[in-house]
Amino acid sequence: MKAKGGFSTHVELRPAMLKHPADIEISLKDGKVQIGRAHAVYGVPKRVASWLRSVHADGLSERISGEDRSPVGILEYVEVDQDYRGQGLGRRLVEELLGVLDQKGVQVVYLQASADVGGIPERALVRLYEEFGFKEIGRTGDHADDPVMILEL
Ligand SMILES: CC(C)(COP(=O)(O)OP(=O)(O)OC[C@H]1O[C@@H](n2cnc3c(N)ncnc32)[C@H](O)[C@@H]1OP(=O)(O)O)[C@@H](O)C(=O)NCCC(=O)NCCS
């Protein structure tokens, strides 16, 4: 793949450090420089759970809010260094993270598609997640209007 400066290099994906067992980072193989990461935690915060109970999306929101105690993965943060975007790395991060969550027995994944200002347009971000099977069920979140998306693994 092409890296910054036009030279070819390779990347590797690996589990990130300790804090959350499902985190993934992507690095340059030669320099070990981290150029992206994705982050997953388990279980939705209380205020999100109560919002979810008010959205009736084919029973999925009830599952995610924890009512049937099925394991829920929360995809919180996906980021690729600005110089390395547009080369398929973001997609690989999401793919890898979903694989890890699946292996850990997670059945439902929740995310708020919150695109950084000036970065990927929200529409493109939502489309990326839709390609993995995520469905938008409403809008809420830190900015009150982020698309909320869920996926059954
Ligand atoms: C979201 C992000 C991780 C995507 O990383 P990336 O490595 O550039 O993504 P990819 O190269 O794998 O591209 C994935 C898809 O998104 C599309 N895309 C990426 N950036 C885009 C842009 N600026 N405008 C339009 N489409 C874009 C790509 O075209 C691609 O779709 P395609 O294969 O159908 O063409 C990256 O933009 C980023 O770090 N943004 C800042 C953090 C952020 O907003 N994170 C979202 C948290 S929910």
PDBQT file of the ligand as one rigid body, heavy atoms in Angstrom, charges set to zero:
ROOT
HETATM    1  C1  LIG A 201     -13.820   7.086   9.726  1.00  0.00    +0.000 C 
HETATM    2  C2  LIG A 201     -12.356   6.738   9.373  1.00  0.00    +0.000 C 
HETATM    3  C3  LIG A 201     -11.805   5.828  10.475  1.00  0.00    +0.000 C 
HETATM    4  C4  LIG A 201     -12.318   6.019   8.025  1.00  0.00    +0.000 C 
HETATM    5  O1  LIG A 201     -10.975   5.586   7.816  1.00  0.00    +0.000 OA
HETATM    6  P1  LIG A 201     -10.373   5.352   6.349  1.00  0.00    +0.000 P 
HETATM    7  O2  LIG A 201      -9.149   4.520   6.520  1.00  0.00    +0.000 OA
HETATM    8  O3  LIG A 201     -10.233   6.618   5.626  1.00  0.00    +0.000 OA
HETATM    9  O4  LIG A 201     -11.553   4.501   5.687  1.00  0.00    +0.000 OA
HETATM   10  P2  LIG A 201     -11.454   3.566   4.414  1.00  0.00    +0.000 P 
HETATM   11  O5  LIG A 201     -10.330   3.999   3.536  1.00  0.00    +0.000 OA
HETATM   12  O6  LIG A 201     -11.463   2.149   4.879  1.00  0.00    +0.000 OA
HETATM   13  O7  LIG A 201     -12.808   3.919   3.682  1.00  0.00    +0.000 OA
HETATM   14  C5  LIG A 201     -14.042   3.322   4.041  1.00  0.00    +0.000 C 
HETATM   15  C6  LIG A 201     -15.154   3.889   3.172  1.00  0.00    +0.000 C 
HETATM   16  O8  LIG A 201     -15.451   5.220   3.566  1.00  0.00    +0.000 OA
HETATM   17  C7  LIG A 201     -15.356   6.115   2.449  1.00  0.00    +0.000 C 
HETATM   18  N1  LIG A 201     -14.722   7.355   2.851  1.00  0.00    +0.000 N 
HETATM   19  C8  LIG A 201     -13.646   7.481   3.668  1.00  0.00    +0.000 A 
HETATM   20  N2  LIG A 201     -13.347   8.802   3.806  1.00  0.00    +0.000 NA
HETATM   21  C9  LIG A 201     -14.249   9.475   3.045  1.00  0.00    +0.000 A 
HETATM   22  C10 LIG A 201     -14.456  10.863   2.776  1.00  0.00    +0.000 A 
HETATM   23  N3  LIG A 201     -13.663  11.805   3.320  1.00  0.00    +0.000 N 
HETATM   24  N4  LIG A 201     -15.478  11.198   1.950  1.00  0.00    +0.000 NA
HETATM   25  C11 LIG A 201     -16.264  10.261   1.397  1.00  0.00    +0.000 A 
HETATM   26  N5  LIG A 201     -16.127   8.925   1.612  1.00  0.00    +0.000 NA
HETATM   27  C12 LIG A 201     -15.132   8.560   2.432  1.00  0.00    +0.000 A 
HETATM   28  C13 LIG A 201     -14.446   5.404   1.487  1.00  0.00    +0.000 C 
HETATM   29  O9  LIG A 201     -14.693   5.845   0.198  1.00  0.00    +0.000 OA
HETATM   30  C14 LIG A 201     -14.760   3.950   1.692  1.00  0.00    +0.000 C 
HETATM   31  O10 LIG A 201     -15.894   3.549   0.960  1.00  0.00    +0.000 OA
HETATM   32  P3  LIG A 201     -15.711   2.825  -0.461  1.00  0.00    +0.000 P 
HETATM   33  O11 LIG A 201     -14.827   1.633  -0.223  1.00  0.00    +0.000 OA
HETATM   34  O12 LIG A 201     -17.120   2.466  -0.808  1.00  0.00    +0.000 OA
HETATM   35  O13 LIG A 201     -15.085   3.803  -1.363  1.00  0.00    +0.000 OA
HETATM   36  C15 LIG A 201     -11.502   8.041   9.277  1.00  0.00    +0.000 C 
HETATM   37  O14 LIG A 201     -12.128   8.929   8.382  1.00  0.00    +0.000 OA
HETATM   38  C16 LIG A 201     -11.281   8.758  10.586  1.00  0.00    +0.000 C 
HETATM   39  O15 LIG A 201     -10.390   8.411  11.364  1.00  0.00    +0.000 OA
HETATM   40  N6  LIG A 201     -12.096   9.809  10.862  1.00  0.00    +0.000 N 
HETATM   41  C17 LIG A 201     -11.952  10.578  12.085  1.00  0.00    +0.000 C 
HETATM   42  C18 LIG A 201     -12.559   9.854  13.265  1.00  0.00    +0.000 C 
HETATM   43  C19 LIG A 201     -14.033   9.560  13.038  1.00  0.00    +0.000 C 
HETATM   44  O16 LIG A 201     -14.814  10.373  12.582  1.00  0.00    +0.000 OA
HETATM   45  N7  LIG A 201     -14.401   8.335  13.432  1.00  0.00    +0.000 N 
HETATM   46  C20 LIG A 201     -15.744   7.824  13.371  1.00  0.00    +0.000 C 
HETATM   47  C21 LIG A 201     -16.115   7.392  14.761  1.00  0.00    +0.000 C 
HETATM   48  S1  LIG A 201     -17.783   6.684  14.800  1.00  0.00    +0.000 SA
ENDROOT
TORSDOF 0
